[in-house]
Amino acid sequence: MAVSTTGFGKAFGSVEGVLEVSTNHYPGSYTIIIPGQSTVAGSLVELDLPLPADARIESALFEVIAEPVDNAKLSTIADIRSSTPLTSDATAAATVDFGRLVTLGGLIGDEKFTSVLGVDNVYRWTGTEWRFLASAPEFAEAATERLLLQSTNSGDGTEDLADRLLEMAGVVLPAVPPSLEVLVDGRTVWFERQGSSPAEIDVPNEPELAAGVRYVVDRTDAVREAFARAVAAATDPAAPVVIRVALRAAAPGALRLTPQINVLRVYSQDFPPQGLARSFDLAEEGVVEVEVTPPNAEAVHEVSLVVRGTFGPERIQPATGPEISAAARVVLAVGRSLLIGLPRTLVSRFGTVSGVRLNLRAPENTSGGQVTGQLLAATADGRPGEPLEDGTLSPVQVSDVVARWYTLPFAAPVAVPLPPEPPAPPPQPSEERFVAAWLELQPGYGEVECSLTAGSPSDVLDPGGPLRRRLSGGATGGLTDIPAIGPLRAAVRVVGLPDRDHLIAATTLQVVGTPDFLDVDPGQTDLQARLIMRTPIPATPPVLLRATCAAAGSLTLDTVLVTYREQEVSP
């Protein structure tokens, strides 16, 4: 007999109400609970697993338990029909057909072993004939496909014995159901001889009887394949799809199948009114962000998308930062030369440097000024040295009172010779030892303010540039320290062509709040990108996808799919 369940908590079949299905959470862990008295026994248990069409199967474990049954309802495992008695003293007979070879340990009435059933003779089928087995319902273990039961009660009619057996009879099944199989979508995916998987379900069960057996089976791939077939065959893309799983045995007994399906969902982010794609035109390097918060989400595990873009060969480092200090600015004025150290951590990323970007503004109530200058090599100890060929700056006008990033371009790309690496502490090297070259600025006219940062020249991500001034005799010296502010360093970015051994991606993708990132170089054709969180992040709105671009250009984010765990809902 097949005992089936579907949906959430609904039982159906020939024996309504004796099979319980509990669901812990959607899509849930499904557990078959078989009551102890007049147990529904069978050789097949089937479950329908409803899954959302946008599900992603992370794992699929099945707990399999098979046990003997002390009192199995006879009508659930056999066909019972009236028959012709073998002996003349019998008034009624019934055939009990199991349909296969089954080991039996006696018949049981509702509460008594004998009188309720009115069975006086028991015969078993040998394959060619009926052979006497017992003169009462109780008998020693016997293996047979069919029983012939007779009653000598003078009040019994032809159908009476069969009716009592259908209503009240139980049977002892002393053997563990053999040859267990797990089926997914009608296909056998596990045999008992394969044993258990090393994985374990979250809430394990144990056989109620010592003679029972238990296995845990990992069949993730089989469930994924069945799910893909179900989705492909579905006519309503919004409706859940159903996967039927089953536990089958070669003989009846108490069977329990508990699937534990670990399911994530996939959310497709829309960008009204553009649709599934969002495009950005970037006048300079920087960051763009889009919200990708899934509905009713507990945690985000992955974001995948298609990226397209157009970027030139030059890159800017850092693409964001360093953080601008609000405490002070340094003023560039005619007749005073300012030297800015270009951090080694930035310059070493480039094969050639074509310019430097500074955060500049015109002082309040002025018309600003013009910035010129040249690029100097760094000496072995990191101090300013001789001018570098093609390192002359093209003049740049600064008239806006709002600070922004200006590119100070060189006459031609410069291959900057790097001084020796600074020694590892101790002793602690001076800041100049982390400088690759010096930019000497001389305003052509007017005044210009240059933004500062607290970043150290040795900082890998957002270093600042040490500051020096040109003295009247031609030497250089440090600026006066201001204790309330701390060391004065220029906020600086470097422009150039990446070194071929140290490529710099045009775009870096990241989900805000995670350390995981992905460097991509998008072009005109679709580029598939996939961000996998090593640690899933809480889906507290907003969940932001960030694209950091290391150059001006255009960027398109398309078909953004967010894989997430749905919040648990009580059944």
C-alpha positions in Angstrom: 0.0 0.0 0.0 1.2 3.5 -0.8 0.8 6.1 2.0 0.9 9.6 0.5 1.1 13.1 1.7 1.0 16.4 0.0 1.2 20.1 0.8 1.4 21.1 4.4 -0.2 18.9 7.0 -2.8 17.2 4.8 -3.0 13.4 4.7 -4.9 11.5 2.1 -5.4 7.8 1.1 -7.5 4.9 2.2 -6.8 5.5 5.9 -7.6 9.1 6.7 -6.5 10.6 9.9 -3.9 8.1 11.1 -0.9 9.6 9.3 0.5 12.9 10.6 2.7 15.2 8.6 4.5 18.1 10.4 6.3 21.0 8.7 9.0 22.9 10.7 9.5 25.7 8.1 9.0 26.4 4.5 10.0 24.6 2.3 10.4 22.6 5.5 11.4 19.4 7.0 8.7 16.8 6.5 8.3 14.0 9.1 6.0 11.0 8.9 4.7 10.0 12.4 3.1 6.6 12.6 0.9 6.0 15.7 1.6 2.9 17.8 -1.7 1.1 17.7 -3.2 -0.3 14.5 -0.3 1.3 12.7 -0.5 2.1 9.0 2.2 -0.1 7.6 3.2 -0.4 4.0 6.0 -0.8 1.6 5.9 2.6 0.1 5.8 6.1 1.6 5.5 9.1 -0.8 5.8 12.8 -0.1 5.2 15.8 -2.4 7.7 18.6 -1.8 6.4 22.0 -2.9 9.3 24.3 -3.8 9.2 27.9 -5.0 10.0 28.2 -8.7 12.9 30.5 -7.9 14.5 28.1 -5.4 18.1 27.1 -5.4 18.7 23.7 -3.8 21.7 23.9 -1.5 21.4 20.4 0.0 18.9 17.6 0.1 19.2 15.0 2.9 16.8 12.2 3.6 16.5 10.3 6.9 15.3 6.8 6.3 13.9 4.7 9.1 12.5 1.1 8.8 11.1 -1.0 11.6 9.1 -4.1 12.4 5.5 -3.5 13.5 3.9 -5.1 16.5 0.4 -4.4 15.3 -0.1 -3.4 11.7 -3.6 -2.9 10.4 -4.1 -5.9 8.1 -6.2 -4.0 5.6 -3.4 -1.5 4.9 -0.9 -4.2 3.6 -3.2 -6.9 2.1 -6.2 -7.4 0.0 -9.0 -9.2 2.0 -11.8 -11.1 0.2 -14.3 -13.8 1.0 -13.3 -17.3 -0.2 -14.5 -20.9 -0.2 -13.7 -22.9 2.9 -11.3 -25.9 2.5 -13.0 -28.1 5.2 -16.6 -29.0 5.6 -16.8 -27.9 9.2 -16.0 -24.2 8.3 -18.9 -21.8 7.9 -16.9 -18.9 6.4 -13.4 -18.3 4.8 -11.4 -15.3 3.7 -8.2 -15.0 1.7 -5.6 -12.5 2.8 -3.4 -11.6 -0.2 -0.2 -9.7 0.5 0.9 -9.6 -3.1 4.5 -10.6 -2.2 6.4 -12.8 0.2 5.9 -11.4 3.7 7.1 -12.6 7.1 4.2 -12.8 9.6 4.1 -13.4 13.3 0.4 -13.9 14.0 -2.9 -12.1 13.7 -4.3 -9.7 16.4 -7.8 -8.5 17.2 -8.5 -5.0 18.5 -7.6 -6.0 22.1 -7.8 -9.8 22.3 -5.8 -12.5 20.5 -8.6 -14.9 19.6 -12.3 -14.4 20.1 -12.8 -11.1 18.5 -11.7 -12.2 15.1 -13.3 -15.6 15.1 -10.4 -17.3 13.2 -10.3 -21.0 13.9 -8.0 -22.3 11.2 -5.1 -20.7 9.4 -3.5 -22.0 6.1 -0.6 -20.5 4.2 0.0 -20.7 0.5 3.1 -22.6 -0.6 3.0 -21.6 -4.2 1.2 -24.7 -5.3 -1.3 -25.5 -2.5 -2.8 -24.4 0.9 -0.9 -25.9 3.8 -2.2 -25.9 7.4 -0.4 -23.4 9.6 -2.3 -23.0 12.9 -5.7 -23.6 14.6 -5.8 -20.1 16.1 -4.8 -16.6 15.0 -1.5 -16.8 16.8 1.2 -18.7 15.2 5.0 -18.8 14.9 6.8 -16.7 12.3 6.0 -17.8 8.7 6.8 -16.4 5.3 4.0 -16.5 2.8 2.3 -14.5 0.0 -1.3 -15.4 1.1 -3.3 -16.7 4.1 -6.6 -18.6 4.1 -8.5 -18.0 7.3 -11.5 -20.1 8.3 -14.3 -19.7 10.9 -16.4 -22.5 12.3 -18.9 -20.1 14.0 -22.3 -21.3 13.1 -23.6 -17.7 13.0 -21.2 -16.6 10.3 -22.4 -15.8 6.9 -20.2 -15.9 3.8 -19.0 -12.3 4.1 -18.8 -12.0 7.9 -15.3 -13.2 8.5 -13.9 -11.0 5.7 -15.8 -8.0 7.2 -14.3 -8.6 10.7 -10.8 -8.9 9.3 -11.2 -5.6 7.3 -12.5 -3.7 10.3 -10.6 -5.2 13.3 -7.7 -7.4 12.3 -4.0 -6.5 12.8 -0.9 -8.5 12.0 2.5 -8.8 13.5 5.3 -7.9 11.1 8.4 -9.1 13.0 11.0 -8.4 10.3 12.6 -5.1 9.3 11.4 -4.2 5.8 14.2 -5.2 3.4 15.7 -3.7 0.2 15.0 -0.1 1.0 15.1 2.4 -1.8 14.8 6.2 -2.0 13.1 7.6 -5.2 13.1 11.2 -6.4 10.7 12.0 -9.2 10.1 8.3 -9.8 13.8 7.5 -10.2 15.7 5.3 -7.7 18.5 7.4 -6.3 19.6 5.2 -3.3 19.7 1.6 -2.4 20.1 0.3 1.1 23.4 -1.4 0.4 24.9 2.0 -0.2 24.6 2.9 3.5 24.5 6.3 5.1 26.1 9.6 4.0 28.5 11.4 6.4 26.0 14.3 6.8 23.4 14.5 9.5 19.9 16.2 9.6 19.3 19.0 12.0 16.7 17.2 14.2 17.6 13.4 13.9 15.1 10.7 14.8 15.8 7.2 16.1 13.9 3.9 15.4 11.4 3.2 18.2 12.4 -0.5 18.2 15.9 -1.8 18.7 15.5 -3.9 15.6 14.9 -0.9 13.4 17.4 0.6 10.9 18.2 4.2 10.2 20.1 5.9 7.3 20.9 9.4 6.3 21.1 9.9 2.6 22.5 12.9 0.7 20.9 13.2 -2.7 21.4 16.9 -3.4 22.2 16.4 -7.1 19.2 14.2 -7.7 16.8 16.7 -6.2 18.4 19.5 -8.2 17.9 17.6 -11.4 14.3 16.8 -10.5 13.7 20.4 -9.6 15.1 21.6 -13.0 12.9 19.2 -14.8 9.8 20.3 -12.9 10.6 24.0 -13.5 11.1 23.3 -17.3 7.7 21.5 -17.4 5.8 24.1 -15.4 3.1 26.1 -17.1 2.8 28.8 -14.5 6.2 30.3 -13.7 4.9 31.9 -10.5 3.5 28.7 -9.0 5.4 26.4 -6.8 6.7 23.2 -8.4 6.3 19.8 -6.8 8.9 17.1 -6.5 7.7 13.7 -5.4 10.0 11.7 -3.2 9.4 8.2 -1.9 10.8 5.4 0.3 10.1 1.9 -0.9 10.7 -1.5 0.6 10.5 -5.1 -0.6 8.1 -6.0 2.2 5.7 -4.0 4.4 6.7 -2.5 7.8 6.9 0.8 9.5 8.6 3.3 7.1 9.5 6.8 7.9 11.0 9.3 5.4 12.2 12.7 6.5 13.5 15.0 3.8 15.6 18.0 4.9 15.8 20.3 1.9 18.0 23.3 2.4 16.6 25.9 -0.1 17.6 29.4 -1.0 15.6 31.7 -3.2 16.7 33.8 -6.1 15.3 37.3 -6.5 15.5 39.2 -9.8 16.2 42.9 -9.2 14.2 45.3 -11.3 15.3 49.0 -12.0 12.2 51.0 -12.9 11.7 52.4 -15.4 14.7 51.0 -17.2 13.8 47.3 -16.5 16.3 44.7 -15.6 19.3 46.9 -16.5 20.7 50.1 -14.9 23.3 52.2 -16.8 25.7 54.8 -15.5 27.8 57.4 -17.3 30.8 58.3 -15.1 32.6 61.6 -15.7 35.4 60.5 -13.4 36.4 57.6 -11.2 34.2 56.7 -8.2 31.4 54.6 -6.9 27.9 53.8 -8.0 25.4 51.8 -5.9 22.1 50.1 -6.5 19.7 48.6 -3.9 19.2 44.8 -4.3 17.2 44.0 -1.2 15.1 40.8 -1.7 11.6 40.7 -0.2 11.0 38.9 3.1 14.7 37.9 3.2 16.7 36.8 6.3 20.2 36.7 4.8 21.9 37.3 1.4 24.2 34.6 0.2 25.1 35.6 -3.4 24.7 38.2 -6.0 25.2 37.4 -9.7 24.8 39.8 -12.6 25.8 40.7 -16.2 28.2 43.6 -16.5 28.9 45.7 -19.6 30.9 48.9 -19.9 33.3 51.1 -21.8 36.5 52.3 -20.1 39.8 53.6 -21.5 43.2 52.0 -20.8 44.2 54.4 -18.0 43.4 53.7 -14.4 43.3 55.9 -11.3 44.4 54.8 -7.8 42.8 55.0 -5.4 39.4 55.1 -7.1 37.9 56.4 -3.9 39.5 58.2 -1.0 41.6 59.1 0.7 39.3 60.6 3.3 39.5 64.4 3.2 40.4 66.1 6.4 38.2 69.0 7.5 40.7 70.3 9.9 43.0 72.2 7.5 44.0 72.9 3.9 47.4 73.9 2.5 47.4 77.1 0.3 49.5 77.2 -2.9 50.6 80.8 -3.6 53.0 82.4 -6.1 56.6 82.3 -5.0 56.1 79.3 -2.7 56.8 75.9 -4.0 55.1 72.9 -2.4 56.4 69.3 -2.8 54.0 66.4 -2.5 55.4 62.9 -2.1 53.7 60.3 -4.3 53.2 57.1 -2.2 55.1 54.1 -3.4 52.0 51.9 -2.8 50.3 53.9 -5.6 53.0 54.5 -8.1 54.3 50.9 -8.0 50.9 49.7 -9.5 51.6 51.5 -12.8 54.0 50.9 -15.7 53.8 54.6 -16.6 52.3 57.6 -14.8 50.5 60.1 -16.9 49.3 62.5 -14.2 48.4 63.2 -10.6 44.9 64.1 -9.2 44.6 66.5 -6.3 41.6 67.7 -4.5 41.7 71.4 -5.1 39.5 74.5 -4.7 39.7 78.3 -5.1 39.8 80.1 -1.8 36.7 82.0 -0.7 36.2 85.4 -2.4 39.0 84.8 -4.9 39.1 83.9 -8.6 41.5 81.0 -7.8 44.7 80.4 -9.6 46.8 78.3 -12.0 48.9 75.3 -10.9 52.1 74.2 -12.7 55.0 72.2 -11.7 57.2 69.1 -12.4 57.8 65.5 -11.3 61.0 64.8 -9.4 62.7 61.5 -8.8 63.1 60.3 -5.2 66.6 59.7 -3.8 67.6 56.4 -2.1 66.4 57.8 1.2 63.1 59.1 -0.3 64.0 62.8 -0.4 63.2 65.0 -3.5 65.8 64.5 -6.3 66.2 65.5 -9.9 63.4 66.3 -12.4 62.2 63.3 -14.5 62.0 63.5 -18.3 58.5 64.4 -19.6 57.5 65.1 -16.0 56.6 68.8 -16.6 53.0 69.5 -15.7 50.6 71.2 -18.1 49.1 74.2 -16.4 45.7 73.7 -14.8 43.2 76.4 -13.9 41.3 76.2 -10.6 38.5 78.7 -10.2 35.7 76.7 -8.5 35.2 77.4 -4.7 33.8 73.8 -4.3 36.7 71.4 -3.8 36.9 68.6 -6.4 39.5 66.3 -8.0 41.6 67.9 -10.7 44.0 66.0 -13.0 47.5 67.5 -13.3 48.8 65.9 -16.5 52.4 65.4 -17.5 53.8 66.2 -20.9 54.1 62.5 -21.7 53.7 59.2 -19.7 56.6 58.8 -17.2 58.1 55.5 -16.2 59.0 56.4 -12.6 62.2 54.7 -11.2 61.4 53.4 -7.7 63.9 53.9 -4.9 64.9 50.9 -2.8 62.2 49.3 -0.6 62.1 50.8 2.9 63.4 48.5 5.6 61.0 46.6 7.7 60.7 48.0 11.3 62.5 48.2 13.6 63.8 50.8 13.1 60.8 52.7 12.0 61.6 54.4 8.7 60.7 58.0 8.0 57.6 58.8 5.9 59.9 59.8 3.0 61.1 56.2 2.6 57.5 55.3 1.4 57.7 57.9 -1.4 58.3 56.9 -5.0 58.5 60.4 -6.5 57.9 64.0 -5.7 55.5 66.4 -7.4 56.7 70.0 -7.1 53.9 72.6 -7.5 54.5 76.3 -8.4 51.3 78.4 -8.9 51.5 80.5 -12.1 49.2 83.1 -10.5 46.6 83.5 -7.8 46.0 81.1 -4.9 44.8 77.5 -4.8 43.9 75.4 -1.7 44.9 71.7 -1.6 43.0 69.3 0.5 44.7 67.2 3.2 44.2 63.7 4.6 45.3 61.8 7.7 46.3 58.7 5.6 49.8 57.5 6.1 52.1 57.1 3.0 52.6 53.5 4.0 48.8 52.8 3.9 48.1 50.2 1.2 44.5 51.4 0.4 44.3 55.2 0.9 47.8 56.6 1.5 48.5 60.3 1.8 51.4 62.3 0.3 54.0 63.8 2.7 54.5 67.5 2.3 57.8 69.5 2.0 58.6 73.1 1.0 61.4 74.5 -1.2 63.8 76.6 0.8 65.5 79.7 -0.5 68.8 78.0 -1.1 67.2 75.2 -3.2 67.0 72.6 -0.4 63.8 71.3 0.9 62.3 71.1 4.4 59.3 69.9 6.2 56.2 71.9 7.0 55.7 73.2 10.5 53.9 70.6 12.6 50.5 71.7 14.1 49.9 69.5 17.1 46.2 69.9 17.1 46.1 68.7 13.5 48.9 66.1 13.3 51.1 65.3 10.3 50.2 67.2 7.1 49.7 65.0 4.1 48.1 65.8 0.7 45.1 63.8 -0.6 46.5 62.4 -3.8 45.5 60.0 -6.6 47.8 58.7 -9.4 46.8 58.3 -13.1 48.5 56.0 -15.4 48.7 52.7 -17.4 48.8 49.6 -15.1 52.0 47.6 -15.0 51.4 44.4 -17.1 52.4 42.3 -14.1 50.0 44.2 -11.8 46.7 44.7 -13.7 44.2 47.1 -12.3 40.5 46.2 -13.1 38.2 48.9 -14.4 35.5 48.0 -11.9 35.4 46.3 -8.5 32.0 44.8 -7.4 31.1 44.4 -3.8 28.0 44.0 -1.6 28.3 46.8 1.0 29.1 45.4 4.4 31.1 42.4 3.2 34.8 41.9 2.7 34.1 39.9 -0.5 34.8 41.7 -3.8 35.2 40.8 -7.5 37.4 42.7 -10.0 36.0 42.9 -13.6 37.0 44.5 -16.8 33.6 45.0 -18.6 33.4 45.5 -22.4 30.7 45.7 -25.0 29.8 42.0 -24.6 28.1 40.5 -21.6 30.4 39.6 -18.8 29.0 37.2 -16.1 29.9 38.1 -12.6 29.2 36.3 -9.4 29.7 37.5 -5.8 29.6 34.7 -3.2 29.5 35.8 0.4 31.8 33.8 2.6 29.6 34.8 5.4 25.9 35.5 4.5 24.9 39.0 5.4 21.7 40.0 7.2 19.1 41.2 4.6 18.3 44.3 6.7 17.3 47.0 4.1 18.9 48.3 2.2 21.2 45.7 0.7 23.5 47.6 -1.7 25.5 46.4 -4.6 28.5 48.7 -5.1 30.6 49.2 -8.2 33.8 51.1 -7.8 35.2 52.3 -11.1 38.9 53.1 -11.5 38.4 55.4 -14.5 35.8 57.5 -16.3 33.5 55.6 -18.6 30.1 53.9 -18.8 28.8 51.0 -16.8 25.7 48.8 -17.1 24.5 46.4 -14.4 22.1 43.9 -16.0 20.1 40.8 -14.8 21.0 41.2 -11.1 20.0 38.0 -9.3 20.2 37.9 -5.5 20.3 34.5 -3.8 18.9 34.7 -0.3 17.5 32.7 2.6 13.8 33.5 3.2 12.6 34.4 6.7 11.2 31.4 8.5 7.4 31.4 8.7 5.4 29.3 11.2 3.3 26.7 9.4 
